[in-house]
Amino acid sequence: MGIPMGALLAIAGLSFTVGAFLLTGFMSRVCGLVLVGLGVWQTASFGFSVPPIVLGVLGAYFALRGGGAWAMDIYVQKMQDRVRQKALNS
């Protein structure tokens, strides 16, 4: 495809970082939006191919759905529920 090495390394580093955040479930909505942007940018810059489209679709899924099984959202929600129950029982 003739992608410059500087752009390729930046794409690889950003994809790895976003993937690590998505794997742990931390900031999954933000990382999903970053994936959408990365997929759109790759498609606009380097032409149509399957991997950038997959990045965009997965990014949209994570941005709309939110965190996975290890998401911080789940733990925060449980903590807020406990506080609400204590307030109602008091």
VODRENLUM-114033 format. One record per residue (C-alpha): x negated, z, y. Coordinates in steps of 0.001 Angstrom, whole numbers, plus 500000, padded with zeros to 6 digits. Layout:
BEGIN
east, up, north
X, Z, Y
...
***
This chain:
BEGIN
east, up, north
500000, 500000, 500000
496990, 500279, 502319
497700, 503811, 503557
494810, 505226, 505624
493035, 508157, 503970
493741, 510460, 506939
497469, 509855, 506662
497392, 510186, 502884
495644, 513576, 503039
498088, 514822, 505672
501057, 513710, 503579
499615, 515345, 500466
498896, 518617, 502279
502323, 518759, 503876
504054, 517903, 500605
502123, 520635, 498767
502909, 523244, 501428
506593, 522385, 501555
506712, 522360, 497743
505157, 525822, 497554
507730, 527197, 499999
510566, 525532, 498083
509271, 526850, 494762
509361, 530417, 496030
512715, 529886, 497737
511368, 530960, 501118
512694, 529015, 504109
514280, 526446, 501811
516630, 525026, 504441
513796, 524481, 506919
511559, 522984, 504242
514392, 520725, 503148
514663, 519369, 506679
510893, 518843, 506736
511170, 516887, 503473
513897, 514697, 504949
511731, 514009, 507974
508705, 513301, 505791
510667, 510879, 503621
512072, 509044, 506651
508640, 508879, 508284
507000, 507551, 505102
509691, 504912, 504685
509436, 503841, 508338
505636, 503807, 508344
504732, 502407, 504945
507805, 500497, 503846
510520, 501050, 501278
509525, 502694, 497998
511087, 505154, 495580
509043, 508364, 496248
509923, 508674, 499963
513597, 508079, 499170
513461, 510798, 496503
511808, 513147, 499031
514588, 512485, 501516
517372, 513018, 498995
515823, 516224, 497626
515207, 517449, 501149
518841, 516869, 502076
519944, 518711, 498930
517762, 521740, 499729
518755, 521722, 503405
522459, 521697, 502569
522398, 523978, 499538
519883, 526582, 500616
517677, 528663, 498382
517263, 528727, 494678
517086, 531604, 492238
514124, 533197, 493999
515433, 532682, 497528
515038, 535420, 500071
518626, 534707, 501142
519914, 536309, 497947
517936, 539504, 498500
518947, 539735, 502149
522604, 539225, 501195
522426, 541998, 498587
520832, 544346, 501104
523524, 543570, 503680
526248, 544162, 501077
524788, 547597, 500282
524753, 548524, 503965
528374, 547395, 504330
529430, 549431, 501287
527710, 552536, 502657
529443, 552033, 506006
532846, 551636, 504338
532338, 554683, 502112
531241, 556908, 504993
***
